[in-house]
Amino acid sequence: MKLIQLFIVFLSFNLFYGQEKPILKIDDDEVYISEFEQIYWKNKKENIATKEDLDDYIQLFVNFKLKVKAAEEMGLDTSKKFKDELAGYRVQLERPYLIDTSINENLINEAYYRTLNEVSASHIMVQLSPNPSPKDTLAAFRKIEDIKLKINSGIASFEELAEEVSEDPSAKFNKGNLGYFNAFKMIYPFECAAYNTPVGKISKIIRSKYGYHLVKPNNIRKAKGRTRTSHIMITINPKTKDIKAAENKINSIYKELTLQNKTFEALANEYSEDRKSAKRGGEIGWVSSADNFYPSFKETVFSLKDDEEFSKPFQTPNGWHIVKRLEFEPVGDLNSMKYELKNKIQKDSRAQKTKASFINKLKAEYNTKESFNPKILFDLVKKKGINDQNFKEFNNNKVLKTPILTFNDLTFSNIDFIQYLIKGNLYEKCINNIDLVKIHFQKFVAKELIEYEKTQLEKKHPDFRALMKEYRDGILLFEISDQKIWSKALKDTTGLKKYFNNNRTLWQYPNRINGTLFTSNSKKIINRAYKLIVKGRINNDSIIALLNKEDALNISYKEKNIDDFKNYNTSFDNLNDGANKPIYANGKWYLFFVKEKLVTRTKEFNEAEGIIVSGYQSFLEESWLRSLKEKYNIEINYDILYSIKEKP
């Protein structure tokens, strides 16, 4: 039966590739339509192929394949660096093929339910160190048992004991209440206890890497979805703790928003003290109702009913905020979320369920036989004094050579198992513990089955084979491009300077001014600023402080070089040195103080090095591709190319 299955895999594999005709030939190397289509459709949003699009893409594909062929001829695919990098990618790509997909479906459905429904839960924790002794483990278990007994007997409530004895520091303030969360927010055993225990009841004692827990679900609600959100934040100065100053500033910003003098994005960029988001116009990304934000922040975000709606100012422990709803997205249906959930499961501890089931399937598929007798082995170990230093001296011992595991014509002996234990620093722990030996033997069996299965993936899964080739070629492309283009452009200083001198007219400064630009929404305020500047008695910061006494947003300024004058309804020629009279443009008043007028000129190398290097890289790539196209014979089968119509 096993031979028939392998024959079918081999036959289907050969039929699949045997029926294909090459879409491209570079000398004697043939590239089939399946490889072209895999990359083509991956990089194309539309589901329909056009002749123009195919013509453009086949040229890019030819360039790609030429570079890969050149990399192979240089032997880059034989280097240790290449092999190590490809092996690292392979570890990631193998994962979806080394699980039981049927179990995975159950986990996806479970995760989807827990994404759709959020649970509010409290917990009591008795902490354990990362590597606790049996004595410490037993003491912690007895302590959590005693706590549960007190709750069940009514001596104290869950909340009282969480506050008094829980070793989670936050329990002193929240009585163990963790708020709402959903799938993947907690470690898997904790998540299961929260969702599987009836609301108001106490869970069984659960163990995590942090210790022992009791979990009490408080409520379950439908998830509210998620909102793409922006905010403007004004913090409270920790030294002065001047709450009023922060409140006044956020109220001034809110006034500007309501008067529509400036956009939310402009105000966030200018005033928000969360500088990371300020650079993006205040955007902080997606906020879900189960995320770890302050409750008042989430409540305000989800109180906004329309896109582009913004809130009134409100306070959290971080400071004062105004939030804006950019986009709302309800929880998707199962089909739309399947890929995302699958990826999360693979990275989560719940994936162990799929691995255990997968091992059992491999055992059946490869007709696995186990004949391990731990007592006989370790009686011999003790009798002969075999240890991790001298075990190789006993390689010819009959017991050690005894087969204990066979599958698919592979055989493993007791000596293989001992080497496994020694390599994992498990040998000394196992010598006097038969139960532990049995556990590690099953891990040994699983390891050997998985290692063998990895060698079969290309034969059993054509899509995996194609994916590995894509990654292989991608690594080669990057490496040779670095050698021939990117690094070469930086190291070849002579060639770079020559390229610059031959093309220096490409890089020029336009007419510019260096100076100070004042901005205000008020003609009265900007005219007062003009008079103060002309008098020249106080500096810019003092002008701003004086004119912003009543409103922190009356006027602002920036020191900058300006080369685009269209937005200010003026031109380079119209501006003079010193203070220029205020200009009204696009609903704002501007005042230029020109320190220096800088006329157009060619940039020196050090003034445009980045874009010059980039241009030289493009020049090197074009020259290299021309030489490759002259070196190799290229044949494109346009009949096959134009047979591509729709995305499979």
C-alpha positions as CSV (number, residue, x, y, z in Angstrom):
1,M,0.0,0.0,0.0
2,K,2.8,2.4,1.0
3,L,4.6,1.7,-2.3
4,I,1.4,2.4,-4.3
5,Q,1.0,5.8,-2.5
6,L,4.5,6.8,-3.2
7,F,4.2,5.7,-6.9
8,I,1.0,7.8,-7.3
9,V,2.8,10.9,-5.8
10,F,5.7,10.4,-8.1
11,L,3.5,9.8,-11.2
12,S,1.3,12.9,-10.5
13,F,4.4,15.0,-10.0
14,N,5.8,13.9,-13.3
15,L,2.6,14.2,-15.2
16,F,2.1,17.7,-13.8
17,Y,5.5,19.0,-14.9
18,G,5.8,16.7,-17.9
19,Q,2.8,18.3,-19.7
20,E,4.1,21.8,-19.4
21,K,6.0,23.6,-22.2
22,P,8.7,26.2,-21.5
23,I,7.6,29.8,-21.6
24,L,11.2,30.9,-21.6
25,K,14.6,29.5,-22.5
26,I,17.9,31.0,-21.5
27,D,20.5,29.0,-23.3
28,D,19.6,25.4,-22.2
29,D,17.7,26.4,-19.1
30,E,13.9,26.1,-19.4
31,V,11.3,28.0,-17.4
32,Y,7.8,26.7,-17.3
33,I,4.5,28.6,-17.3
34,S,3.6,27.5,-13.8
35,E,6.7,29.2,-12.3
36,F,6.0,32.4,-14.4
37,E,2.3,32.4,-13.4
38,Q,3.1,31.9,-9.7
39,I,5.2,35.1,-9.6
40,Y,3.0,37.0,-12.0
41,W,-0.3,36.6,-10.2
42,K,1.3,37.1,-6.8
43,N,2.4,40.6,-7.9
44,K,-0.8,41.5,-9.7
45,K,-4.0,42.8,-8.1
46,E,-6.3,42.3,-11.0
47,N,-7.6,38.8,-12.0
48,I,-7.4,39.5,-15.8
49,A,-4.2,39.4,-17.8
50,T,-3.7,41.9,-20.7
51,K,-1.3,41.6,-23.6
52,E,0.4,44.9,-22.6
53,D,0.8,43.7,-19.0
54,L,2.2,40.4,-20.0
55,D,4.7,42.0,-22.4
56,D,5.9,44.3,-19.6
57,Y,6.1,41.5,-17.1
58,I,7.9,39.0,-19.2
59,Q,10.7,41.5,-19.7
60,L,11.0,41.9,-15.9
61,F,10.9,38.2,-15.6
62,V,13.7,37.7,-18.1
63,N,15.9,40.2,-16.3
64,F,15.2,38.4,-13.0
65,K,16.1,35.0,-14.5
66,L,19.3,36.4,-16.2
67,K,20.5,37.7,-12.9
68,V,19.8,34.4,-11.2
69,K,21.7,32.5,-13.9
70,A,24.6,34.9,-13.5
71,A,24.6,34.2,-9.7
72,E,24.6,30.5,-10.3
73,E,27.6,30.7,-12.7
74,M,29.4,32.7,-10.0
75,G,28.8,29.8,-7.6
76,L,26.8,32.0,-5.1
77,D,24.4,29.1,-4.6
78,T,27.2,27.0,-3.2
79,S,28.3,29.5,-0.5
80,K,27.8,28.8,3.2
81,K,26.0,32.2,3.6
82,F,23.5,31.3,0.9
83,K,22.9,27.8,2.3
84,D,22.4,29.0,5.8
85,E,20.0,31.7,4.7
86,L,17.9,29.4,2.6
87,A,17.8,26.8,5.4
88,G,16.5,29.5,7.7
89,Y,13.7,30.3,5.3
90,R,13.0,26.6,4.8
91,V,12.3,26.2,8.5
92,Q,9.6,28.9,8.3
93,L,8.1,27.5,5.0
94,E,7.9,23.9,6.2
95,R,5.6,24.7,9.2
96,P,2.3,24.6,7.4
97,Y,3.1,21.2,5.9
98,L,4.0,19.6,9.3
99,I,0.6,19.9,11.0
100,D,-2.7,18.1,10.9
101,T,-4.9,20.3,8.9
102,S,-8.1,18.7,10.2
103,I,-7.2,19.6,13.8
104,N,-6.1,23.0,12.5
105,E,-9.6,23.6,11.2
106,N,-11.0,23.0,14.7
107,L,-8.5,25.4,16.2
108,I,-9.4,28.0,13.5
109,N,-13.1,27.7,14.3
110,E,-12.3,28.0,18.1
111,A,-10.1,31.0,17.5
112,Y,-12.8,32.7,15.4
113,Y,-15.5,32.2,18.1
114,R,-13.1,33.8,20.6
115,T,-12.3,36.6,18.2
116,L,-16.0,37.3,17.7
117,N,-16.7,37.2,21.5
118,E,-14.7,39.0,24.2
119,V,-14.5,37.7,27.7
120,S,-13.9,39.8,30.8
121,A,-12.1,37.7,33.5
122,S,-10.4,38.0,36.8
123,H,-7.6,35.8,38.1
124,I,-5.6,34.9,41.2
125,M,-2.0,33.8,40.6
126,V,0.6,31.9,42.7
127,Q,3.9,32.6,41.1
128,L,6.6,30.1,40.1
129,S,10.1,30.7,38.9
130,P,11.1,29.7,35.3
131,N,12.7,26.4,36.6
132,P,11.0,25.6,39.9
133,S,12.1,22.7,42.1
134,P,9.6,19.9,42.8
135,K,9.3,21.2,46.4
136,D,8.5,24.8,45.2
137,T,6.0,23.5,42.7
138,L,4.2,21.4,45.3
139,A,4.1,24.3,47.7
140,A,2.6,26.6,45.1
141,F,0.0,24.0,44.1
142,R,-1.0,23.6,47.7
143,K,-1.3,27.3,48.2
144,I,-3.6,27.7,45.1
145,E,-5.6,24.7,46.3
146,D,-6.1,26.4,49.7
147,I,-7.2,29.7,48.1
148,K,-9.8,27.8,46.0
149,L,-11.1,26.0,49.1
150,K,-11.6,29.3,50.9
151,I,-13.6,30.7,47.9
152,N,-15.7,27.6,47.6
153,S,-16.5,27.4,51.3
154,G,-17.4,31.1,51.4
155,I,-14.7,32.2,53.8
156,A,-13.7,35.0,51.4
157,S,-14.7,36.2,48.0
158,F,-12.6,35.8,44.9
159,E,-12.0,39.6,44.7
160,E,-10.9,39.8,48.4
161,L,-8.4,37.0,48.0
162,A,-7.1,38.4,44.7
163,E,-6.4,41.7,46.4
164,E,-4.9,40.0,49.5
165,V,-2.9,37.0,48.3
166,S,-2.6,37.0,44.4
167,E,1.0,37.4,43.3
168,D,0.1,39.4,40.3
169,P,1.1,42.9,41.4
170,S,-1.8,44.5,39.5
171,A,-4.3,42.6,41.7
172,K,-3.7,45.0,44.5
173,F,-5.3,47.7,42.4
174,N,-7.8,45.9,40.2
175,K,-8.8,42.9,42.5
176,G,-7.6,40.6,39.8
177,N,-9.8,42.0,37.0
178,L,-8.0,41.9,33.7
179,G,-10.8,43.5,31.7
180,Y,-12.0,42.3,28.3
181,F,-9.7,40.2,26.0
182,N,-10.2,37.8,23.1
183,A,-8.2,35.1,21.2
184,F,-4.4,35.2,21.3
185,K,-4.3,38.0,24.0
186,M,-3.5,35.5,26.8
187,I,-1.5,32.3,26.9
188,Y,-3.6,29.4,25.6
189,P,-4.4,27.5,28.8
190,F,-5.5,30.8,30.5
191,E,-7.6,31.7,27.5
192,C,-9.3,28.3,27.5
193,A,-10.1,28.6,31.2
194,A,-11.6,32.0,30.7
195,Y,-13.8,30.9,27.8
196,N,-14.7,27.3,29.0
197,T,-15.6,28.2,32.6
198,P,-19.2,29.4,33.1
199,V,-19.5,33.1,33.9
200,G,-19.3,33.7,37.6
201,K,-17.8,30.3,38.4
202,I,-14.2,29.5,39.3
203,S,-12.0,27.5,36.9
204,K,-10.0,24.4,37.6
205,I,-6.4,25.2,38.7
206,I,-4.4,25.8,35.6
207,R,-0.6,25.9,35.1
208,S,1.3,28.4,33.0
209,K,4.9,29.4,32.7
210,Y,4.2,32.1,35.3
211,G,2.7,29.8,37.9
212,Y,-0.7,28.5,39.0
213,H,-4.0,30.4,38.3
214,L,-7.6,30.4,39.2
215,V,-9.8,32.2,36.6
216,K,-13.2,33.7,37.1
217,P,-15.1,34.8,33.9
218,N,-17.1,37.9,34.7
219,N,-18.9,38.5,31.4
220,I,-18.9,37.7,27.7
221,R,-19.8,40.2,25.0
222,K,-19.8,40.5,21.2
223,A,-16.6,42.1,19.9
224,K,-17.1,45.7,18.7
225,G,-14.7,45.3,15.8
226,R,-11.9,47.7,15.3
227,T,-11.4,51.3,14.4
228,R,-8.5,52.9,12.6
229,T,-7.8,55.9,14.8
230,S,-5.9,59.1,15.1
231,H,-5.3,61.1,18.2
232,I,-3.9,64.4,19.4
233,M,-2.3,64.1,22.9
234,I,-1.2,66.7,25.3
235,T,0.8,65.4,28.2
236,I,0.8,66.8,31.7
237,N,4.2,68.0,32.7
238,P,5.5,65.5,35.3
239,K,7.6,68.2,37.0
240,T,5.0,71.0,37.4
241,K,1.9,68.6,37.2
242,D,0.1,71.6,35.7
243,I,-3.1,69.9,34.6
244,K,-4.8,73.2,33.8
245,A,-2.1,74.2,31.2
246,A,-2.5,70.9,29.4
247,E,-6.3,71.2,29.5
248,N,-6.2,74.8,28.1
249,K,-3.9,73.7,25.2
250,I,-6.1,70.7,24.2
251,N,-9.2,73.0,24.4
252,S,-7.5,75.5,22.1
253,I,-6.7,72.8,19.6
254,Y,-10.3,71.5,19.8
255,K,-11.5,75.1,19.1
256,E,-9.4,75.2,15.9
257,L,-10.9,71.8,14.9
258,T,-14.5,73.0,15.4
259,L,-13.8,76.3,13.5
260,Q,-12.2,74.2,10.7
261,N,-9.2,76.5,10.6
262,K,-6.8,73.5,10.3
263,T,-7.2,69.9,9.6
264,F,-6.9,67.3,12.3
265,E,-3.8,65.9,10.7
266,A,-2.1,69.4,10.6
267,L,-2.9,70.0,14.2
268,A,-1.7,66.6,15.3
269,N,1.6,67.1,13.3
270,E,2.1,70.5,14.9
271,Y,0.9,70.1,18.5
272,S,0.5,66.4,19.5
273,E,3.1,65.3,22.1
274,D,2.9,61.7,20.9
275,R,5.5,62.5,18.4
276,K,5.6,59.1,16.8
277,S,2.0,59.3,15.7
278,A,2.1,63.1,15.1
279,K,4.4,62.5,12.1
280,R,1.6,60.5,10.6
281,G,-1.1,63.1,11.2
282,G,-1.9,61.5,14.6
283,E,-2.7,58.0,13.3
284,I,-2.1,55.2,15.8
285,G,-3.5,52.4,13.6
286,W,-6.3,50.0,14.5
287,V,-7.8,50.0,18.0
288,S,-10.0,47.0,18.9
289,S,-12.3,46.7,21.9
290,A,-10.1,44.0,23.3
291,D,-6.8,45.9,23.0
292,N,-4.8,47.0,26.0
293,F,-5.8,50.7,26.0
294,Y,-7.2,52.6,28.9
295,P,-11.0,51.9,29.1
296,S,-11.9,55.6,28.8
297,F,-9.8,55.7,25.6
298,K,-11.5,52.7,24.0
299,E,-15.0,53.9,25.1
300,T,-14.4,57.3,23.4
301,V,-13.0,55.7,20.3
302,F,-16.1,53.4,19.9
303,S,-18.5,56.2,20.7
304,L,-17.7,57.8,17.4
305,K,-20.3,56.7,14.9
306,D,-19.0,58.1,11.6
307,D,-15.7,58.2,9.7
308,E,-13.9,61.6,10.1
309,E,-15.8,62.3,13.3
310,F,-13.7,63.5,16.2
311,S,-14.3,63.5,20.0
312,K,-14.3,66.3,22.6
313,P,-11.2,66.5,24.7
314,F,-11.0,63.8,27.4
315,Q,-8.4,62.7,30.0
316,T,-6.6,59.4,30.6
317,P,-3.6,58.7,32.9
318,N,-1.4,59.5,29.9
319,G,-2.8,63.1,29.4
320,W,-5.5,64.8,27.4
321,H,-6.7,63.5,24.1
322,I,-8.9,64.2,21.1
323,V,-9.5,61.1,19.0
324,K,-10.7,60.8,15.4
325,R,-12.3,57.8,13.7
326,L,-10.7,57.2,10.3
327,E,-12.3,53.9,9.4
328,F,-14.4,51.3,11.1
329,E,-14.2,47.6,10.4
330,P,-16.5,45.0,12.0
331,V,-15.2,41.5,12.8
332,G,-14.9,39.7,9.5
333,D,-16.5,36.5,8.6
334,L,-14.7,33.2,9.0
335,N,-13.5,33.0,5.4
336,S,-12.0,36.5,5.4
337,M,-10.2,35.8,8.7
338,K,-9.0,32.3,8.1
339,Y,-5.6,33.1,6.8
340,E,-4.8,35.5,9.6
341,L,-6.1,33.0,12.2
342,K,-4.1,30.2,10.7
343,N,-0.9,32.2,10.9
344,K,-1.5,33.2,14.5
345,I,-2.2,29.6,15.5
346,Q,1.1,28.5,13.9
347,K,3.0,30.9,16.1
348,D,1.0,30.0,19.3
349,S,1.3,27.2,21.8
350,R,-2.1,25.7,20.6
351,A,-0.2,24.5,17.5
352,Q,1.1,21.6,19.6
353,K,-2.3,20.0,19.2
354,T,-1.9,19.8,15.5
355,K,1.6,18.5,15.7
356,A,0.7,15.6,18.0
357,S,-2.1,14.5,15.6
358,F,0.3,14.9,12.7
359,I,2.8,12.6,14.3
360,N,0.2,9.9,14.7
361,K,-0.7,10.2,11.0
362,L,3.0,9.9,10.0
363,K,3.3,6.8,12.2
364,A,0.5,5.1,10.3
365,E,1.7,6.3,6.9
366,Y,5.2,5.1,7.3
367,N,4.3,1.9,9.1
368,T,6.2,2.8,12.3
369,K,7.3,0.0,14.6
370,E,8.4,0.7,18.2
371,S,10.1,-1.9,20.3
372,F,11.8,0.2,23.0
373,N,12.3,-1.4,26.5
374,P,13.6,1.3,28.9
375,K,14.2,-1.1,31.8
376,I,16.5,-3.4,29.8
377,L,18.4,-0.4,28.4
378,F,18.9,1.4,31.8
379,D,19.7,-1.8,33.7
380,L,22.6,-2.2,31.3
381,V,23.5,1.5,31.6
382,K,23.8,1.1,35.4
383,K,25.5,-2.3,35.3
384,K,28.2,-1.2,32.8
385,G,28.5,2.3,34.2
386,I,27.7,3.9,30.8
387,N,27.8,7.7,30.9
388,D,27.8,10.6,28.5
389,Q,31.6,10.5,28.4
390,N,32.3,6.8,27.7
391,F,29.1,5.6,25.8
392,K,31.0,5.4,22.4
393,E,33.1,2.6,23.9
394,F,30.0,0.4,24.1
395,N,28.9,0.9,20.4
396,N,29.2,-2.8,19.7
397,N,27.2,-3.9,22.7
398,K,24.3,-6.2,21.7
399,V,21.7,-4.3,23.7
400,L,22.8,-0.9,22.5
401,K,22.7,-2.1,18.9
402,T,19.2,-3.4,19.3
403,P,16.6,-1.7,17.0
404,I,14.0,0.2,18.9
405,L,12.3,2.2,16.1
406,T,11.8,1.5,12.4
407,F,9.8,3.2,9.7
408,N,10.0,3.4,5.9
409,D,13.2,1.3,5.8
410,L,15.0,3.5,8.4
411,T,16.1,1.8,11.7
412,F,17.2,3.5,15.0
413,S,18.9,1.7,17.9
414,N,19.3,2.2,21.6
415,I,22.6,4.0,20.9
416,D,20.8,6.5,18.7
417,F,18.4,7.2,21.5
418,I,21.2,7.6,24.0
419,Q,23.0,10.1,21.7
420,Y,19.7,12.0,21.5
421,L,19.5,12.3,25.3
422,I,23.1,13.3,25.6
423,K,22.8,16.0,22.9
424,G,19.8,17.4,24.7
425,N,21.5,17.3,28.1
426,L,18.8,14.9,29.3
427,Y,20.9,11.8,29.9
428,E,21.7,12.3,33.6
429,K,18.0,13.3,34.4
430,C,16.7,10.1,32.7
431,I,19.0,7.5,34.2
432,N,16.9,6.9,37.3
433,N,13.5,8.0,36.0
434,I,11.8,5.4,33.7
435,D,8.7,7.6,33.3
436,L,10.8,10.5,32.0
437,V,12.6,8.1,29.7
438,K,9.3,7.1,28.1
439,I,8.3,10.7,27.6
440,H,11.6,11.5,25.9
441,F,11.5,8.4,23.7
442,Q,8.2,9.6,22.2
443,K,9.8,13.0,21.6
444,F,12.7,11.1,19.9
445,V,10.2,9.2,17.7
446,A,8.4,12.5,16.8
447,K,11.7,14.2,16.0
448,E,12.9,11.4,13.6
449,L,9.5,11.2,11.8
450,I,9.4,15.0,11.3
451,E,13.0,15.1,10.1
452,Y,12.2,12.4,7.5
453,E,9.0,14.1,6.5
454,K,10.9,17.3,5.8
455,T,13.0,15.4,3.2
456,Q,9.7,14.3,1.4
457,L,8.0,17.7,1.2
458,E,9.2,18.6,-2.4
459,K,7.9,15.2,-3.7
460,K,4.6,15.3,-1.9
461,H,3.8,19.0,-2.3
462,P,4.5,20.7,-5.7
463,D,3.5,24.1,-4.2
464,F,6.2,23.8,-1.5
465,R,8.7,22.9,-4.2
466,A,7.7,26.0,-6.2
467,L,7.9,28.2,-3.0
468,M,11.4,27.0,-2.1
469,K,12.6,27.8,-5.7
470,E,11.1,31.2,-5.4
471,Y,13.0,31.9,-2.2
472,R,16.2,30.3,-3.5
473,D,16.1,32.6,-6.6
474,G,15.2,35.6,-4.5
475,I,18.2,35.2,-2.2
476,L,20.5,34.7,-5.2
477,L,19.0,37.8,-6.8
478,F,19.6,39.9,-3.7
479,E,23.2,38.7,-3.3
480,I,24.3,39.3,-6.9
481,S,22.5,42.6,-7.1
482,D,24.4,43.7,-4.0
483,Q,27.7,42.7,-5.6
484,K,27.1,44.0,-9.1
485,I,25.0,47.1,-8.2
486,W,24.3,48.3,-4.7
487,S,27.7,47.8,-2.9
488,K,29.6,48.3,-6.1
489,A,28.1,51.8,-6.5
490,L,29.3,52.7,-3.0
491,K,32.8,51.2,-3.3
492,D,33.6,52.3,-6.9
493,T,34.4,55.9,-6.0
494,T,36.2,56.5,-9.3
495,G,33.3,55.3,-11.4
496,L,30.8,57.2,-9.2
497,K,32.7,60.5,-9.6
498,K,33.0,60.0,-13.4
499,Y,29.2,59.3,-13.5
500,F,28.6,62.5,-11.5
501,N,30.8,64.7,-13.7
502,N,29.2,63.3,-16.9
503,N,25.7,64.0,-15.6
504,R,26.0,66.8,-13.1
505,T,23.4,69.0,-14.8
506,L,20.8,66.5,-13.6
507,W,21.1,67.7,-10.0
508,Q,20.4,71.3,-9.4
509,Y,19.0,73.5,-6.6
510,P,16.0,75.7,-7.6
511,N,15.7,79.3,-6.4
512,R,15.3,79.2,-2.6
513,I,15.1,81.4,0.4
514,N,16.5,80.7,3.8
515,G,14.6,82.3,6.6
516,T,11.6,82.3,9.0
517,L,8.0,81.6,8.1
518,F,5.3,82.8,10.5
519,T,1.8,81.4,10.1
520,S,-1.5,82.6,11.5
521,N,-5.2,82.4,10.9
522,S,-5.7,86.0,12.0
523,K,-4.8,89.1,9.9
524,K,-4.7,91.1,13.1
525,I,-2.2,88.8,14.7
526,I,0.1,88.5,11.7
527,N,0.2,92.3,11.3
528,R,1.2,92.6,15.0
529,A,3.9,90.1,14.4
530,Y,5.1,92.1,11.3
531,K,5.4,95.3,13.3
532,L,7.3,93.6,16.1
533,I,9.7,92.0,13.7
534,V,10.3,95.3,11.9
535,K,11.1,97.0,15.2
536,G,13.6,94.2,15.9
537,R,13.5,94.5,19.7
538,I,12.5,90.9,20.7
539,N,13.3,87.5,19.3
540,N,11.0,85.1,17.6
541,D,10.2,83.0,20.7
542,S,9.2,86.2,22.6
543,I,7.0,87.3,19.7
544,I,5.2,83.9,19.8
545,A,4.8,84.0,23.6
546,L,3.4,87.5,23.5
547,L,0.9,86.9,20.7
548,N,-0.2,83.4,22.1
549,K,-1.2,84.7,25.5
550,E,-4.9,84.4,24.8
551,D,-4.8,81.4,22.5
552,A,-1.9,79.0,22.2
553,L,-2.6,78.5,18.5
554,N,-2.7,82.2,17.4
555,I,0.6,82.1,15.6
556,S,3.6,79.7,15.0
557,Y,6.9,79.9,13.1
558,K,9.5,77.7,11.5
559,E,13.1,78.2,10.5
560,K,13.4,76.6,7.0
561,N,14.6,76.7,3.4
562,I,11.7,77.2,1.0
563,D,11.9,76.5,-2.8
564,D,8.2,76.0,-3.6
565,F,6.3,79.3,-3.3
566,K,3.0,78.3,-5.0
567,N,1.2,77.5,-1.7
568,Y,2.1,80.9,-0.4
569,N,0.7,82.9,-3.4
570,T,4.1,84.5,-4.0
571,S,7.4,83.9,-5.9
572,F,11.1,84.0,-5.4
573,D,11.4,87.3,-7.2
574,N,8.7,88.9,-5.1
575,L,10.4,88.3,-1.8
576,N,13.1,90.7,-0.4
577,D,15.7,90.3,2.3
578,G,14.3,91.0,5.8
579,A,10.7,91.2,6.7
580,N,8.1,91.0,3.9
581,K,4.5,92.2,4.3
582,P,2.0,89.4,5.2
583,I,0.5,87.4,2.4
584,Y,-2.9,85.7,2.4
585,A,-3.1,82.3,0.7
586,N,-5.3,79.1,1.1
587,G,-7.2,80.5,4.1
588,K,-4.0,81.4,6.1
589,W,-1.8,84.4,6.7
590,Y,2.0,84.1,6.0
591,L,4.9,86.3,6.9
592,F,8.3,85.7,5.4
593,F,11.5,87.0,7.1
594,V,14.2,86.3,4.5
595,K,17.7,85.8,5.8
596,E,19.2,84.9,2.4
597,K,18.1,84.5,-1.2
598,L,19.8,81.5,-2.8
599,V,19.7,81.4,-6.6
600,T,19.6,78.2,-8.6
601,R,22.9,76.3,-9.0
602,T,24.3,72.8,-9.7
603,K,24.6,70.7,-6.6
604,E,28.0,69.6,-5.4
605,F,28.5,65.8,-4.9
606,N,28.2,66.0,-1.1
607,E,24.9,67.9,-1.4
608,A,23.2,65.2,-3.5
609,E,25.2,62.0,-2.7
610,G,22.2,59.8,-2.0
611,I,20.3,60.5,-5.3
612,I,23.6,60.4,-7.3
613,V,24.5,57.0,-5.9
614,S,20.9,55.8,-6.7
615,G,21.4,57.1,-10.3
616,Y,24.7,55.3,-10.6
617,Q,23.2,52.1,-9.3
618,S,20.5,52.3,-12.1
619,F,23.3,53.0,-14.6
620,L,25.3,49.9,-13.4
621,E,22.2,47.7,-13.6
622,E,21.3,48.8,-17.1
623,S,24.9,48.2,-18.3
624,W,25.0,44.8,-16.6
625,L,21.7,43.6,-18.1
626,R,22.8,44.7,-21.6
627,S,25.9,42.5,-21.2
628,L,23.9,39.5,-19.9
629,K,21.5,39.8,-22.9
630,E,24.4,39.7,-25.2
631,K,26.0,36.7,-23.4
632,Y,22.9,34.4,-23.3
633,N,20.5,33.2,-26.0
634,I,17.0,34.2,-24.9
635,E,13.8,32.6,-26.4
636,I,10.3,33.7,-25.3
637,N,7.3,31.5,-26.3
638,Y,4.7,34.2,-26.9
639,D,2.0,31.7,-27.8
640,I,2.3,30.3,-24.3
641,L,2.7,33.7,-22.8
642,Y,-0.6,35.1,-24.4
643,S,-2.5,31.9,-23.4
644,I,-2.5,33.4,-19.8
645,K,-6.0,35.0,-19.5
646,E,-7.3,34.8,-16.0
647,K,-6.0,34.2,-12.5
648,P,-6.3,30.4,-11.7
